[in-house]
Structure formats: C-alpha cells, structure tokens
Amino acid sequence: MKLLCCARCSEVFNLGYKYKECSGGHGGGMYVGDLAARVWGPRELILVLGFANSSFVDAARAQISDGDLKETMRYPGGPVTKGRDFDAFIIPDSAPTVTRYTTRKESGI
C-alpha cells in the first residue's frame, strides 16, 4: 500500500485509483496500475510512504486474535498498552513503482 504524507498540511492519506490530494493542494497522486503510481508535489513536502502488505496483514491478524500486547508505550496522556508493529518506510525517489512530478499538470493526472 502507498500513502502520501504532506508535511505542510500534516496529513497522511492512501492512494487509490481515483485521484487524491492534500487539503492544501500541495501534492497528490493516484495508482496507474497494480503497483505503479504517479505523484506530484515538492519532494521536501510530499513524501511517499509504504508498508509491507504481508507485515501489515500479520500484525492485523495478531491484533485481532490476541489483542493488545502487555508491553506499554508512552502517550501524551500517560502509558498505554501497545498494539502490533508492522514494517513501514519512505519509498525512495528511485523506486520503479512511483513516478514523481513537480506539478499536477506535468503529471497528467
């Protein structure tokens, strides 16, 4: 799964087969194939995030079947029990599954 993060709007949203952009209009994108996506926006503002689907599915299954972990984590309101971790990452500009453009017009989406 691919997500976009707008550093200016502090928004994270998923990409789909229909075009989406941040509420401030700083960047956006969409899937143009099963894995391929077109994204536009300044590299310093618009980050493309991903996570390993298999890692997410495993974490979701464990959370559903076993619930929260006994381990705690710190939250602003105090310690809370921890949910399941999964692998997430920033997709690099060199990734063959993401084509980046400076403007929406340039991207053709």
VENGIZI-V45223 format. One record per residue. RES is the residue in one letter. SS is DSSP state (alpha for helix, beta for strand, coil for the rest). Layout:
RES	SS
RES	SS
//
This chain:
M	coil
K	beta
L	beta
L	beta
C	beta
C	beta
A	coil
R	coil
C	coil
S	coil
E	beta
V	beta
F	beta
N	beta
L	coil
G	coil
Y	coil
K	coil
Y	coil
K	beta
E	beta
C	coil
S	coil
G	coil
G	coil
H	coil
G	beta
G	beta
G	beta
M	beta
Y	beta
V	coil
G	coil
D	coil
L	coil
A	coil
A	beta
R	beta
V	beta
W	beta
G	beta
P	coil
R	coil
E	coil
L	coil
I	beta
L	beta
V	beta
L	beta
G	beta
F	beta
A	coil
N	alpha
S	alpha
S	alpha
F	alpha
V	alpha
D	alpha
A	alpha
A	alpha
R	alpha
A	alpha
Q	alpha
I	alpha
S	alpha
D	alpha
G	coil
D	coil
L	coil
K	coil
E	coil
T	beta
M	beta
R	beta
Y	beta
P	coil
G	coil
G	beta
P	beta
V	beta
T	beta
K	coil
G	coil
R	coil
D	coil
F	coil
D	coil
A	beta
F	beta
I	beta
I	coil
P	coil
D	coil
S	coil
A	coil
P	coil
T	coil
V	beta
T	beta
R	beta
Y	beta
T	coil
T	coil
R	alpha
K	alpha
E	alpha
S	alpha
G	coil
I	coil
//
